[in-house]
């Protein structure tokens, strides 16, 4: 059995997991103007983490990664060797730092960790949102080995970097007065501590996970069908042996572009065989688009809500990307759920 033993989060609305999740659950927003103007000459807005120092680029990602790795690893046993699977933006996202910056990012995180890192099994997945399912798959594969009791897996990303904001404006991806089908840029770091030796204090039980490919991805000329997301959700629910309508909550990494919410609506309409009463959580409402961290934030939110007894029935996180990659994760409460 796999469980989420702990998690760490650093977002524009919280400097740790508890503060972040309280803000997400109550829909807190902290929006500020960025140093970029839209096509109408108006300042663009986004969600930024308030760092004590002015840092940018890979250094900003490193600060996020250090914080969430430290928080998520607090319950690691002293003698354990823990691999880290870190998802981050594509190398081209910070081209000025050179193509090797993702490898340097991982090396820095390993060097600063307060526990023994299994260096040989650690890896960085530099594919942005599209790398989330790959990173989760790598972590779950490692935990099939009983000699590896823990694996840290998560993501860091920053869309408020000035160069990235300019590129998003040019690509008409951002929400503005004239573009209603866009998102607000944000940033986040999230880390999950997965374990194959769960105890009653685990945040949530891992009931199932699956991936699929979506042919009607962004940039294709095919109409949105939600078929890829439906296939991923069906696979995860089959592992968990649950019907869709039994879910207490669905968390989606949707951040504003309509096609991704349409995918969820279309997939859900075909999956439900009876009345659906599940709540829907959209973390990006509070933190904006967070790329490589988005799906991990949705999973962490569900795990936290299970741990606090908010949801006593299983829940599902839906993972999307601009490419073909789609994923779904089903979580459930543990024996320790409901504690305060």
N, C-alpha and C positions, 0 to 999 in steps of 0.2 A: 504494500500500500504506500502511495506517495501522499505527502501532505505539504502544505505551505507552513513551515515552522515559524517564519518571521518575515518581515518585509521592511524596506526603507523607502522613504519618498522625500523628495525636495522639489517643490513647485512654487509658482508665484503666489499661491495662497497658503503655503505652509512649509515650515523648515524641517518638519519631520512627518512621520506617518500619521500620527494622531491628529495633528493640526490640519494636515492636508485633507484627511478623510472627513473631518468635521466640516471643513469648508466646502468640500465637494457635495456632501450630503445636504447641506443647507443652501447650496447654489450661490456661494459667495463669489464675487468677481472683483478683481483688482486690475483695472485697465489703465494704461498710460500711453501718452503720445510717444511715438518713436521718431528717430531722426531722419525720417524719409517722408516725402510728400507723395500723394497719389496723383493720378493724371489730371485731377482738377485743382491741384495745388494745395490740397488740404492735408494736414498731418495724419499719417496712418497710426492706428492704435494697436496695441498688443499687450500680452501678459509677460512680465519679466520677473525673474527672481531677484530679490534685493541682496546682492552680495556686498560684503563690507568693502571689498576692493573692486576697482574697475578692471575687469578681465574679459577677454573675448576669445573667440575661436576655440581651438582644442583645449586651451587652458581653462576655459569656462566649463567645458564638458568634463575635464578632469576634476574640477572642484565639485561638480554634481556627483560624479562617480565615487569620489572619496567619501562624501557624506552618506550616500545611500548604502555603500558597502559596509561602512562602519556601523550604521544603524541595524542593518539586516543581519549582521554577523554576531550580534551581542550574545545570542544563545548558542553559538557554536561551541562544542566541547573542546577543551584546551588542547587535546592531543590529536584532533582531527585535521586532516589535510583536505582542503576544500578547493575544488576547481571553480573558476569564474568564467562564465560565458557572458560576454558583454556585447550588446547590440548598440551600434552607433551610426551616424550618417555615413553616406558614401564618401570616400576620400576626396572626391571632387567638390564636396560641399565647402571645404576650406582649402582650396587649391593652393593658396599662398603658403600653406604650411608644409607642402610637399606630399607626395603619395604615401609616405610611410607613417603619417601621423596616427592612424588608427592603431598600428602596432606599438607605437610609442605610448599612446594613451593606455593601452592594456598593461604595458610594462611598468608604467608609473603607478597605476592602481595596485598592481601586485606588490611593488616595492614598498608602498605605504600601508599595506594592509596590516591590521593588528593581530592577525592569526596566520597560521601556516597555509599558504596557498599551494595547491597542486599545480605547479607551473606547467608540467608536461601536458596536462589535460585541459588547461585553460585556453580560451580562444576569443578572438574578437570577430564579430560579424558586422562588417561595414557595408550594410545594404539598406540603412534607414528602416522605414516601415516594412519594406519587403523582407527584411531580415528577422522579423519577430518570430515567425513560425519556425525558421531555421534554428534560431537560438533556443527556443523552447524544445524543439526536437532533439537538439544536441544535449541539453541538460537531462531530459528524460532518458535518453540512451545511456548516459553515464550512470544514472541511478539504478539501472538494471544490474550493475555490478554491486554485489552486497558489501564489497570492501570499500565502497565510496558512500558514506552515510549522508553527505550533504553535497549540494551544488548551488552556487549563487548564480542566478540568471536574471538579467534585466537590461534596461536600455537608458541611454542618455541622448538628448538631442536639444538643439537650440535653433529656433526659427526667427529669433529677434535680432540675430546678427545682421548688421546693416547691409552687407553684400548679399546675403540670402534674401532679405526683405526686398531689395531692389530687383533681384531675379524673379521673385514671386509676383511682384507688380507687373513686370514685363510679360510674365506668363498668364496674367489675369487670374491668379489663384486667390487673391486676398479679398476679403469683404470690404467693400467701399460704398460710397453713396451711389455710385453708378453700377456696381457689380454686387448683386444680392446673392449670387451663387458662389460664395467664397468663404474663407475662414479667417479668423484672427490668428496671427502668429503667436506662439507661446514657446515654452521650454520646460523641461522636466528631467529629473533623474528618478528612476524606480528600480529597486532590486528585490527579488524574491529569494528567500532561502528555502529551497526544496529539500525534502528529506525522505528517505525510505525507512526511517526508524521513528515514526511519529509518536508523540506523547499527547496526553490530554490538553496540553497548553498550546498545541498547534493552532494557527489561525483558522485553517480550513482543510478539509480533505479533498484531494485531487481525484475526481471521479471519472474523468475522461477527457481526451483531447484528440482532435483530428484536423487535418489540413486538406485543401482541395485547390484546384485551379479555376479561375474565372476567365472565360473566353471573352466576355464583353467588358474588358478592362478599359481604363482611361486611355484615350487615344485611338481605340478601335472604332469602327463604324457600326458596331453591333448595338442593338437596343439593350438597355439594362434589364436583366432577368432575375438576378440574385441566385442563379443556379449554382455557382461556385460556393457561395456562402451557405446556401441550403445544404449542399453536399457535406461541407465541413461540420455544420451543426448536427446533421443527421448522424454522421460518424461519431461525434463526441457523445451524443445522447445514446447511441447504440452501446458504446462502451459502458456508459453509466446505467444502462437499462432503464431509461426514463423516457416518458412521452414529453413532448414540448410543452404541453399545457400544464404540466406539473411544476414548472419552474416558478420560483418566487420572484426572481429578478433577472433581467437581461441587461448587461452593461455593454455598450457599443463604443468603439473608438471613433465614431462619427464626429467631425469637427466643423461641419458647416456646408460642405459641397453636397448638393441634393442627391446626386447619383448614389452616394453611399448609404444614405438613409432609405432611398428607394430599394436598394438591395435588401436591407433588413426587412422592410415592410413586405416585399414580394416573397422573400424566403419564409417569413413568419406565417404569411397567409396560407402557404401550401403545407407547412409543417403542423399547424394546429388542427387537431381532430375533434376539439371540443372547446368550451369557453376558456379564454385566456385571461388570467388575473395578474400576471406578472408585472412588477414595476419595471420601468426602463430608466437606466442611469446613463447620462452622457457627460463624462468627466470633462470633456473639452469645453463645456459651457463655462467652466471656471478657470481653465488653464490654457485654452487655445489649442492650436495644432502643435503636437509634441512629437510627431514623427516616430523615431525608433523607440520612444518611451510610451507611446499611446496605449498599445495593447497591454503592456505590463501594468500601467496605471489602472486600467479597467479591471484586471485580475486582482490587483492589490485591494481595490475598493470593495470588490465582492468578498474577498477573504476577510477584510476588516469587519464588514457588516455581519458576516457569519460569526466572527469571534465575539462581537458585541450582542449577539442574539437578535439582531434586527430581522434576519431572514433565517427561519428554521427549516425551510425546504431548499433543495438545491438551486443553484443559480448558474447562469451561463455568460461568458464573455465572448463577444464576436470580434474577430480581428480582420481588418481589411488593409489594402495597400493600393497604390496607383498601378502596380503590376498585376500579375495573375494570382499572386499568393492570397489565400484566404484561410482563416483558421477559426477554431472554436474550442473553448475550454469549459468544462463543467466542474463546478465545485460544490461541496456540501459541508454542513457543520460537523464539528468534531465533538467528542465527549465534553470538551471544555467550553463549548459555545454557551453564550449567555452570561459569561462573566463580565464584570464592569471594569 
